[in-house]
Amino acid sequence: MGEELVESLESLVRSDSFSAVITLENLYEVDWKNIEGSLRIPEKSEQWAVEYKPTSIAPGCTTLTCSKSQRFQPPDLSKPAKRPSTSALWNFLEQVVKDPPKGPLHYYVGPRLTEAFDGLLHSGPVLSELGDIPGVTSVYDHLGGKGSGCAFHQEDAHFWSCNLTLFGWKVWILIKEHHTTKFENYIRTFRSDTCAQFVRHQGLLFAPSELHSKGIEFDIRCTGPGDLLITKPRQYHAVVNFTDNYAISTNFVPANEVAFPPKLRVCSSCGLSNFYVLGELRQHISSQQNSHHTERLQRLQKIKKYADEILEEDPCCKMPEFDPNCPPNEEVFRLAAVVRSRAAVSQFYSIVAASRKNGDLRTYKVTKSFEGNISQCVRNIKNSETVSDLQTVRRRHDQIHLYTAIEESKNGQIRCSSDFLNVVCKEVNWTKRMLRDHKLRGRYWKSICEPLDGLLCFIPTSRNAFKVTQDDYINLSQKPTDLDSFHSLLQDSYTRELCSAGRALQDSFMGALLPKFKWETEDVRRLLALPENELLYYMKFEDGTP
């Protein structure tokens, strides 16, 4: 154990008879009450709860993701439990997926809460060379109640992992290595593959019967006090606490193995989104580059924080992809992520429904008269002053057309006729300043949405869980570099599909017929929980377009 752990494991894990679990005899003899008294209280920023949530992906599937809990409650591990039978393990996994516990479950995973058991695990010489990096080279505590655990995932990069159970019993599902690709391909049927950790990001937990029905081979393992479970690089696994449980874990890499592959696809939600740049480039960084490198890592950390906050509110949100070696401004990333969220899609649904239900007092007639165009835009903006998602988007749309009409009317003049503009303002009881403000906002909205026609409908119109406002986007439009970065984050098929639907709605503001969408005959609440490819299917028209 300790610093000799990795060397001791190397010969064992290479054996054909190795079954993933090593039992350590006479490891310790400790009273739980003494351990409980030494535990520190986790910080509020640390994660100490998980929660099961339903999904429509498959009948034998649920999601198990991080959750919020008001206070940390350590489990009572003072009474030892008997080792469960093989059939009990299978039945437990079936039940926890198909009829999971309700509400948040206490489950702390993070830096050590006590000095007890220090020195038992070690990440070995390969990872130790990287220094003290939380979650990579350090030992983590796992302390949770019955039913808590972690959904299917693999370790980062080319890391191995070892998990030592100290109190209680855990049940593991280990996907057999020769079925790794088959398992990933199954996940790809309902989730897009955006990075090496795309399975982890979904938070999916499958019942054994579901995996069996798909022909995916797996092993079920049980670990109790003194059992050390080893996972290999890229080996998918999930774990659920069969009883209240306490364990410790760390990553390791055997000698002569490479910790980091030459290329690793990461996204903003990946644990290595900032570290992988460090792991790959540390030896190449000169003193002159240190400042820039530090700034990049700090930006990646802020992006990950925003991504975690958004995913906590909207687990299905499709995060924008970017090159971690050249990350965007964290605020730009946040604004791009929000327009891709399920909340943005829900807003679009409500606007379409309101558009079909409510009459439109606005008018738009094609005219070659710039005065006629400007008058129409002003009247339409005036008629859109009531507070609703629909009217807010209509107002933005008309502000863009007001700005365009005034700009096109110049024809070599410095500005439109003041007398004409005064008359227009008087008709709707506006001041000249109000007219200028609407025109200016039209200019800003145009610069944001012109490269992404249809996006206007997905920009938040009112208060939202992400605490993003319309003015955040307006401010973005005045920063050319950030605006270019915003547009580049949205250059993918997912955004294009959303914009195609949004463009049809915006065309209806100009008098075009709004075709019926496939989603309009479905339960919207169910649709918002669908996988991305199914959601986009319902964003199409009933005739199969766009």
C-alpha positions as CSV (number, residue, x, y, z in Angstrom):
1,M,0.0,0.0,0.0
2,G,1.1,3.6,0.1
3,E,3.8,4.6,-2.3
4,E,4.4,1.0,-3.2
5,L,0.7,0.5,-4.2
6,V,1.1,1.0,-8.0
7,E,4.1,-1.2,-8.3
8,S,2.3,-4.0,-6.3
9,L,-0.7,-3.7,-8.5
10,E,1.1,-3.9,-11.8
11,S,1.7,-7.7,-11.8
12,L,-1.8,-8.4,-10.4
13,V,-3.8,-6.4,-13.0
14,R,-1.9,-7.9,-15.9
15,S,-3.0,-11.4,-15.0
16,D,-5.6,-13.1,-17.2
17,S,-7.4,-14.3,-14.0
18,F,-7.7,-10.8,-12.5
19,S,-11.4,-10.1,-11.7
20,A,-11.1,-6.3,-10.8
21,V,-11.3,-6.9,-7.0
22,I,-8.4,-7.4,-4.6
23,T,-9.2,-8.2,-0.9
24,L,-6.7,-6.7,1.6
25,E,-6.6,-8.9,4.7
26,N,-6.2,-7.4,8.2
27,L,-6.0,-3.9,6.8
28,Y,-7.3,-2.0,9.8
29,E,-9.5,-2.2,12.8
30,V,-11.3,1.1,13.4
31,D,-14.4,2.1,15.3
32,W,-16.7,4.2,13.0
33,K,-17.6,6.5,15.9
34,N,-14.0,7.6,16.1
35,I,-13.9,8.3,12.3
36,E,-17.2,10.2,12.4
37,G,-16.0,12.5,15.1
38,S,-13.0,13.4,13.0
39,L,-14.9,14.3,9.8
40,R,-14.8,17.9,8.7
41,I,-18.0,19.5,7.4
42,P,-17.8,19.9,3.6
43,E,-17.7,23.4,2.1
44,K,-20.9,24.7,0.5
45,S,-19.0,24.7,-2.8
46,E,-18.3,21.0,-2.6
47,Q,-20.7,18.4,-3.9
48,W,-22.5,16.2,-1.4
49,A,-25.8,15.1,-2.9
50,V,-27.1,13.2,-6.0
51,E,-30.6,12.7,-7.3
52,Y,-32.3,10.2,-9.6
53,K,-34.4,11.8,-12.4
54,P,-36.6,10.0,-15.0
55,T,-35.7,9.8,-18.7
56,S,-37.5,8.5,-21.7
57,I,-34.4,7.0,-23.3
58,A,-35.1,3.4,-22.4
59,P,-37.4,1.6,-19.9
60,G,-34.4,0.3,-18.1
61,C,-32.6,3.6,-17.7
62,T,-32.6,6.5,-15.3
63,T,-30.4,9.5,-14.7
64,L,-28.2,10.0,-11.6
65,T,-26.7,13.4,-11.4
66,C,-25.4,16.0,-8.9
67,S,-28.1,17.7,-6.8
68,K,-28.4,20.2,-4.0
69,S,-28.8,19.5,-0.3
70,Q,-29.4,22.0,2.5
71,R,-26.9,20.3,4.8
72,F,-24.5,17.4,4.8
73,Q,-25.5,14.4,6.9
74,P,-22.9,11.6,7.2
75,P,-24.3,8.1,7.2
76,D,-24.3,5.9,10.3
77,L,-21.7,3.1,9.6
78,S,-21.4,1.8,13.2
79,K,-23.3,-1.4,12.5
80,P,-21.6,-3.8,10.0
81,A,-23.8,-5.3,7.3
82,K,-23.7,-8.7,5.8
83,R,-22.4,-9.3,2.2
84,P,-25.3,-9.3,-0.2
85,S,-26.0,-12.3,-2.4
86,T,-25.5,-12.2,-6.2
87,S,-29.3,-12.3,-6.8
88,A,-29.8,-9.5,-4.2
89,L,-27.3,-7.3,-6.1
90,W,-29.0,-7.9,-9.5
91,N,-32.5,-7.2,-7.9
92,F,-31.2,-4.1,-6.2
93,L,-29.8,-2.6,-9.4
94,E,-33.1,-3.3,-11.2
95,Q,-35.1,-1.7,-8.5
96,V,-32.9,1.4,-8.1
97,V,-33.2,2.1,-11.9
98,K,-36.9,1.3,-12.4
99,D,-38.1,2.6,-9.0
100,P,-35.4,4.9,-7.8
101,P,-35.3,6.8,-4.4
102,K,-37.1,10.1,-4.4
103,G,-35.3,13.4,-3.7
104,P,-31.6,14.2,-3.1
105,L,-29.4,11.5,-1.5
106,H,-26.4,12.5,0.6
107,Y,-23.2,11.5,-1.3
108,Y,-20.0,13.3,-0.8
109,V,-17.2,12.9,-3.4
110,G,-14.2,15.2,-2.9
111,P,-11.0,16.0,-0.9
112,R,-10.4,14.1,2.2
113,L,-12.7,14.8,5.2
114,T,-10.4,13.2,7.7
115,E,-6.8,12.2,8.1
116,A,-7.8,8.6,9.0
117,F,-6.6,6.1,6.4
118,D,-4.0,8.5,5.1
119,G,-1.2,6.7,3.3
120,L,-3.3,3.7,2.1
121,L,-3.6,4.8,-1.5
122,H,-1.2,6.6,-3.8
123,S,-1.3,7.7,-7.4
124,G,2.1,6.3,-8.2
125,P,5.3,7.9,-9.7
126,V,3.8,8.7,-13.2
127,L,1.0,11.0,-12.0
128,S,2.9,12.2,-8.9
129,E,5.3,14.0,-11.3
130,L,2.4,16.3,-12.2
131,G,2.3,17.7,-8.6
132,D,-0.7,17.9,-6.3
133,I,-3.8,18.2,-8.6
134,P,-7.2,17.7,-6.9
135,G,-9.1,14.8,-8.4
136,V,-6.2,13.6,-10.4
137,T,-3.2,12.9,-8.2
138,S,-5.0,13.2,-4.8
139,V,-7.0,10.7,-2.8
140,Y,-10.8,11.4,-2.7
141,D,-13.4,10.5,-0.1
142,H,-16.7,8.8,-1.1
143,L,-19.2,9.0,1.7
144,G,-22.9,8.4,1.0
145,G,-26.2,6.7,1.9
146,K,-27.9,3.7,0.5
147,G,-28.8,4.2,-3.2
148,S,-26.4,7.0,-3.8
149,G,-23.6,6.5,-6.4
150,C,-22.3,7.4,-9.8
151,A,-23.7,6.9,-13.3
152,F,-21.8,5.2,-16.1
153,H,-18.4,6.8,-16.9
154,Q,-14.8,6.1,-17.7
155,E,-11.8,7.7,-16.0
156,D,-10.2,10.7,-17.7
157,A,-7.4,10.4,-20.2
158,H,-5.6,7.0,-19.9
159,F,-6.0,6.8,-16.1
160,W,-6.6,3.7,-14.1
161,S,-8.5,4.0,-10.8
162,C,-8.6,2.2,-7.5
163,N,-11.4,2.4,-5.0
164,L,-11.0,1.0,-1.5
165,T,-14.2,0.3,0.4
166,L,-13.8,1.0,4.1
167,F,-17.3,0.6,5.5
168,G,-20.5,-0.8,4.0
169,W,-21.1,-2.4,0.6
170,K,-21.0,-1.2,-3.0
171,V,-22.3,-2.8,-6.2
172,W,-20.5,-2.1,-9.5
173,I,-21.5,-2.7,-13.1
174,L,-18.3,-3.0,-15.2
175,I,-18.8,-3.0,-19.0
176,K,-16.5,-5.7,-20.5
177,E,-13.6,-4.1,-22.3
178,H,-14.3,-5.8,-25.6
179,H,-17.8,-4.2,-25.5
180,T,-16.6,-0.7,-24.9
181,T,-17.3,0.4,-28.5
182,K,-20.7,-1.4,-28.6
183,F,-21.7,0.4,-25.4
184,E,-20.6,3.8,-26.8
185,N,-22.5,3.1,-30.0
186,Y,-25.6,2.4,-28.0
187,I,-25.3,5.7,-26.2
188,R,-24.8,7.5,-29.6
189,T,-28.2,6.4,-30.7
190,F,-29.7,9.0,-28.4
191,R,-26.9,11.3,-27.4
192,S,-24.4,13.1,-29.6
193,D,-20.7,12.3,-29.2
194,T,-19.0,15.6,-28.5
195,C,-16.0,14.6,-26.4
196,A,-14.2,11.7,-24.9
197,Q,-16.4,11.9,-21.8
198,F,-19.7,12.2,-23.6
199,V,-21.1,9.2,-21.7
200,R,-20.2,10.6,-18.3
201,H,-22.0,13.9,-19.2
202,Q,-25.3,12.2,-19.7
203,G,-25.5,10.8,-16.1
204,L,-27.1,7.6,-17.3
205,L,-27.6,4.5,-15.2
206,F,-28.8,1.3,-16.9
207,A,-30.4,-1.7,-15.3
208,P,-28.6,-5.0,-15.9
209,S,-31.7,-6.3,-17.9
210,E,-31.4,-3.3,-20.2
211,L,-27.8,-3.9,-21.0
212,H,-28.5,-7.6,-21.5
213,S,-31.3,-6.9,-23.9
214,K,-28.9,-4.8,-26.0
215,G,-26.3,-7.6,-26.1
216,I,-23.8,-5.5,-24.1
217,E,-21.7,-7.7,-21.8
218,F,-20.9,-6.7,-18.3
219,D,-19.8,-7.9,-14.9
220,I,-21.4,-7.2,-11.5
221,R,-19.0,-6.8,-8.6
222,C,-19.6,-6.2,-4.9
223,T,-17.0,-4.6,-2.7
224,G,-17.0,-4.4,1.1
225,P,-14.6,-3.5,3.9
226,G,-11.0,-4.1,2.7
227,D,-12.0,-4.7,-1.0
228,L,-10.0,-2.7,-3.6
229,L,-11.7,-2.4,-7.0
230,I,-9.5,-1.5,-10.0
231,T,-10.8,0.0,-13.3
232,K,-8.7,0.1,-16.4
233,P,-8.3,3.0,-18.9
234,R,-11.5,3.5,-20.9
235,Q,-13.4,0.9,-18.9
236,Y,-17.0,2.0,-18.4
237,H,-18.4,1.5,-15.0
238,A,-21.2,2.6,-12.6
239,V,-21.4,2.2,-8.9
240,V,-24.3,2.3,-6.4
241,N,-24.1,2.1,-2.6
242,F,-25.9,-1.1,-1.6
243,T,-25.7,0.2,2.0
244,D,-24.5,3.3,3.7
245,N,-20.9,3.5,2.6
246,Y,-17.5,5.0,3.0
247,A,-14.6,4.5,0.5
248,I,-11.5,6.3,-0.7
249,S,-10.1,6.4,-4.3
250,T,-7.4,7.7,-6.5
251,N,-6.2,7.5,-10.1
252,F,-2.9,5.9,-11.1
253,V,-0.9,5.1,-14.1
254,P,1.5,2.1,-14.2
255,A,5.2,2.7,-15.1
256,N,5.9,2.8,-18.8
257,E,2.3,3.8,-19.6
258,V,1.3,7.2,-21.1
259,A,-1.1,9.1,-18.9
260,F,-2.3,11.4,-21.6
261,P,-3.0,10.4,-25.2
262,P,-1.5,12.6,-27.9
263,K,-5.0,14.1,-28.6
264,L,-7.9,14.2,-26.2
265,R,-11.3,15.6,-27.1
266,V,-12.5,17.7,-24.3
267,C,-15.4,20.1,-23.8
268,S,-16.2,22.7,-21.2
269,S,-17.8,20.1,-18.9
270,C,-14.9,17.8,-18.9
271,G,-12.9,17.5,-15.7
272,L,-9.7,17.9,-17.8
273,S,-10.9,20.8,-19.8
274,N,-8.3,23.0,-18.1
275,F,-5.9,20.4,-16.8
276,Y,-5.4,18.6,-20.1
277,V,-3.9,21.8,-21.6
278,L,-1.6,21.8,-18.6
279,G,-0.8,18.1,-18.8
280,E,0.0,18.3,-22.5
281,L,1.9,21.6,-22.6
282,R,3.5,22.1,-19.2
283,Q,6.9,20.9,-20.3
284,H,6.9,23.2,-23.4
285,I,5.9,26.4,-21.6
286,S,8.5,29.1,-21.4
287,S,8.6,31.8,-18.7
288,Q,7.4,34.3,-21.3
289,Q,4.3,32.2,-21.9
290,N,3.4,31.6,-18.3
291,S,1.1,34.7,-18.0
292,H,-0.9,33.8,-21.1
293,H,-1.1,30.2,-20.0
294,T,-2.3,31.0,-16.5
295,E,-4.9,33.3,-18.0
296,R,-6.1,30.5,-20.3
297,L,-6.4,28.1,-17.4
298,Q,-8.3,30.6,-15.3
299,R,-10.7,31.2,-18.2
300,L,-11.3,27.5,-18.6
301,Q,-12.0,27.1,-15.0
302,K,-14.6,29.9,-15.1
303,I,-16.2,28.3,-18.2
304,K,-16.5,25.0,-16.4
305,K,-18.1,26.8,-13.5
306,Y,-20.7,28.4,-15.8
307,A,-21.2,25.0,-17.6
308,D,-21.8,23.2,-14.3
309,E,-24.3,25.9,-13.1
310,I,-26.2,25.7,-16.4
311,L,-26.3,21.9,-16.5
312,E,-27.6,21.9,-12.9
313,E,-30.6,23.9,-14.0
314,D,-30.8,22.2,-17.5
315,P,-29.1,18.8,-17.6
316,C,-30.0,18.4,-21.3
317,C,-28.5,21.7,-22.4
318,K,-26.1,21.2,-25.4
319,M,-22.9,23.0,-24.5
320,P,-21.0,24.9,-27.2
321,E,-17.8,23.2,-28.3
322,F,-14.5,25.1,-28.5
323,D,-10.8,24.5,-28.7
324,P,-9.5,24.4,-25.1
325,N,-6.2,25.8,-26.3
326,C,-8.0,28.9,-27.3
327,P,-11.0,29.2,-25.1
328,P,-13.6,32.0,-25.5
329,N,-14.4,34.6,-22.9
330,E,-16.4,32.9,-20.2
331,E,-19.3,35.3,-20.4
332,V,-19.5,34.8,-24.2
333,F,-19.6,31.0,-23.6
334,R,-22.5,31.5,-21.1
335,L,-24.5,33.6,-23.5
336,A,-24.0,31.0,-26.3
337,A,-24.9,28.1,-24.0
338,V,-28.2,29.7,-22.9
339,V,-29.6,30.1,-26.4
340,R,-29.0,26.4,-26.9
341,S,-30.7,25.4,-23.6
342,R,-34.0,23.6,-23.3
343,A,-35.3,26.7,-21.6
344,A,-34.7,28.6,-24.9
345,V,-36.6,25.8,-26.8
346,S,-39.4,26.1,-24.3
347,Q,-39.6,29.8,-24.9
348,F,-39.8,29.2,-28.7
349,Y,-42.7,26.7,-28.1
350,S,-44.6,29.3,-26.1
351,I,-44.1,32.0,-28.6
352,V,-45.3,29.9,-31.5
353,A,-48.4,28.8,-29.4
354,A,-49.1,32.5,-28.5
355,S,-48.7,33.6,-32.1
356,R,-51.3,31.1,-33.3
357,K,-53.7,32.0,-30.5
358,N,-53.5,35.8,-30.4
359,G,-54.3,38.2,-33.2
360,D,-51.6,40.4,-34.6
361,L,-52.3,44.2,-34.5
362,R,-49.1,44.7,-36.5
363,T,-49.1,45.2,-40.2
364,Y,-46.4,44.9,-42.8
365,K,-46.9,45.7,-46.5
366,V,-44.1,45.7,-49.0
367,T,-43.6,49.2,-50.2
368,K,-40.8,51.0,-52.0
369,S,-41.4,54.1,-49.9
370,F,-38.8,54.4,-47.1
371,E,-41.2,56.7,-45.3
372,G,-43.9,54.0,-45.5
373,N,-41.5,51.3,-44.2
374,I,-40.4,53.5,-41.3
375,S,-44.0,54.4,-40.4
376,Q,-44.9,50.7,-40.4
377,C,-42.0,49.7,-38.2
378,V,-42.8,52.4,-35.6
379,R,-46.5,51.5,-35.4
380,N,-45.6,47.8,-35.1
381,I,-43.1,48.5,-32.3
382,K,-45.8,50.5,-30.6
383,N,-48.3,47.7,-30.9
384,S,-45.8,45.3,-29.4
385,E,-45.3,47.1,-26.1
386,T,-47.3,44.7,-24.0
387,V,-45.3,42.4,-21.9
388,S,-45.1,38.8,-23.2
389,D,-42.5,36.6,-24.9
390,L,-44.3,36.9,-28.2
391,Q,-44.5,40.7,-28.2
392,T,-40.9,41.0,-26.9
393,V,-39.6,39.0,-29.9
394,R,-41.9,40.9,-32.3
395,R,-40.5,44.1,-30.9
396,R,-36.9,43.0,-31.5
397,H,-37.8,42.0,-35.0
398,D,-39.4,45.3,-35.8
399,Q,-36.5,47.2,-34.2
400,I,-34.2,45.5,-36.7
401,H,-36.5,46.5,-39.6
402,L,-36.7,50.1,-38.3
403,Y,-32.9,50.3,-38.2
404,T,-32.6,48.8,-41.7
405,A,-35.3,51.1,-43.1
406,I,-33.7,54.3,-41.7
407,E,-30.3,53.2,-42.9
408,E,-31.6,52.4,-46.4
409,S,-33.4,55.7,-46.6
410,K,-30.3,57.9,-46.3
411,N,-29.4,57.8,-50.0
412,G,-26.4,60.0,-49.5
413,Q,-28.1,62.1,-46.8
414,I,-26.6,62.3,-43.3
415,R,-30.0,61.4,-41.8
416,C,-33.7,61.1,-42.6
417,S,-35.9,64.2,-42.8
418,S,-36.4,65.6,-39.2
419,D,-39.8,66.8,-40.1
420,F,-40.9,63.3,-41.3
421,L,-39.5,61.7,-38.2
422,N,-41.2,64.2,-35.9
423,V,-44.6,63.4,-37.6
424,V,-44.0,59.6,-37.1
425,C,-43.1,60.1,-33.5
426,K,-46.2,62.3,-32.8
427,E,-48.5,59.6,-34.3
428,V,-47.4,57.1,-31.6
429,N,-46.7,59.6,-28.8
430,W,-42.9,59.0,-28.9
431,T,-40.1,61.4,-28.2
432,K,-37.2,61.6,-30.7
433,R,-35.0,59.9,-28.1
434,M,-37.4,56.9,-27.9
435,L,-37.1,56.6,-31.7
436,R,-33.3,56.7,-31.5
437,D,-33.3,54.1,-28.7
438,H,-35.4,51.7,-30.8
439,K,-33.3,52.2,-33.8
440,L,-30.1,51.6,-31.8
441,R,-31.4,48.4,-30.3
442,G,-32.4,47.3,-33.8
443,R,-28.8,47.8,-34.9
444,Y,-27.6,45.7,-31.9
445,W,-30.1,42.9,-32.5
446,K,-29.1,42.8,-36.2
447,S,-25.4,42.5,-35.4
448,I,-26.1,39.6,-33.1
449,C,-28.5,37.7,-35.3
450,E,-27.7,38.5,-38.9
451,P,-25.2,35.7,-39.3
452,L,-27.7,33.4,-37.5
453,D,-31.1,34.3,-39.0
454,G,-33.8,32.9,-36.6
455,L,-31.7,33.1,-33.4
456,L,-33.7,36.1,-32.2
457,C,-36.5,33.8,-30.9
458,F,-34.1,31.9,-28.6
459,I,-32.6,34.8,-26.8
460,P,-34.2,35.1,-23.4
461,T,-37.1,37.5,-23.2
462,S,-37.6,37.6,-19.4
463,R,-36.3,36.4,-16.1
464,N,-34.7,32.9,-16.2
465,A,-32.9,30.4,-14.1
466,F,-29.6,31.3,-15.7
467,K,-29.9,35.0,-14.7
468,V,-29.1,36.1,-18.2
469,T,-30.8,39.3,-19.5
470,Q,-31.5,40.8,-22.9
471,D,-29.1,43.6,-22.1
472,D,-26.3,41.0,-21.7
473,Y,-26.7,40.3,-25.4
474,I,-27.0,43.9,-26.3
475,N,-23.7,44.6,-24.5
476,L,-22.1,41.7,-26.3
477,S,-23.0,43.2,-29.7
478,Q,-20.9,46.3,-28.8
479,K,-17.7,44.1,-28.4
480,P,-16.6,43.0,-31.9
481,T,-14.1,40.4,-30.8
482,D,-16.6,38.8,-28.3
483,L,-19.3,38.9,-30.9
484,D,-17.2,37.0,-33.4
485,S,-16.5,34.5,-30.7
486,F,-20.2,34.2,-29.9
487,H,-21.0,33.5,-33.5
488,S,-18.2,30.9,-33.9
489,L,-19.6,29.0,-30.9
490,L,-22.9,28.6,-32.6
491,Q,-21.7,27.4,-36.0
492,D,-22.9,23.8,-35.7
493,S,-25.8,21.7,-36.9
494,Y,-27.8,22.0,-33.7
495,T,-27.9,25.8,-33.8
496,R,-28.7,25.8,-37.5
497,E,-31.7,23.5,-36.9
498,L,-33.0,25.8,-34.2
499,C,-32.4,28.9,-36.3
500,S,-34.3,27.2,-39.2
501,A,-37.4,26.9,-37.0
502,G,-36.9,30.4,-35.7
503,R,-36.6,31.8,-39.2
504,A,-40.0,30.4,-40.1
505,L,-41.6,32.2,-37.1
506,Q,-39.9,35.4,-38.0
507,D,-41.1,35.2,-41.6
508,S,-44.6,34.9,-40.2
509,F,-44.2,38.3,-38.6
510,M,-43.8,39.6,-42.1
511,G,-47.0,38.1,-43.3
512,A,-45.8,34.6,-44.3
513,L,-47.8,31.5,-43.3
514,L,-46.4,29.8,-40.3
515,P,-46.3,26.0,-41.1
516,K,-47.2,23.6,-38.3
517,F,-44.4,22.0,-36.4
518,K,-44.3,18.3,-35.5
519,W,-44.1,19.2,-31.8
520,E,-47.4,21.0,-31.7
521,T,-49.3,17.8,-31.4
522,E,-47.1,16.4,-28.6
523,D,-46.8,16.9,-24.9
524,V,-44.2,19.7,-24.7
525,R,-43.0,18.8,-21.3
526,R,-42.1,15.3,-22.5
527,L,-40.3,16.8,-25.6
528,L,-38.0,19.0,-23.5
529,A,-36.6,15.9,-21.9
530,L,-35.9,14.1,-25.1
531,P,-32.4,13.3,-26.5
532,E,-31.1,15.9,-28.9
533,N,-31.7,14.1,-32.1
534,E,-35.4,13.4,-31.2
535,L,-35.9,17.0,-30.1
536,L,-34.6,18.3,-33.4
537,Y,-37.0,15.9,-35.2
538,Y,-40.0,17.6,-33.6
539,M,-38.6,21.0,-34.5
540,K,-39.3,20.2,-38.2
541,F,-42.5,21.1,-40.0
542,E,-45.2,18.4,-40.4
543,D,-44.2,18.0,-44.1
544,G,-40.6,17.1,-43.0
545,T,-38.9,20.5,-43.4
546,P,-36.9,22.5,-42.5
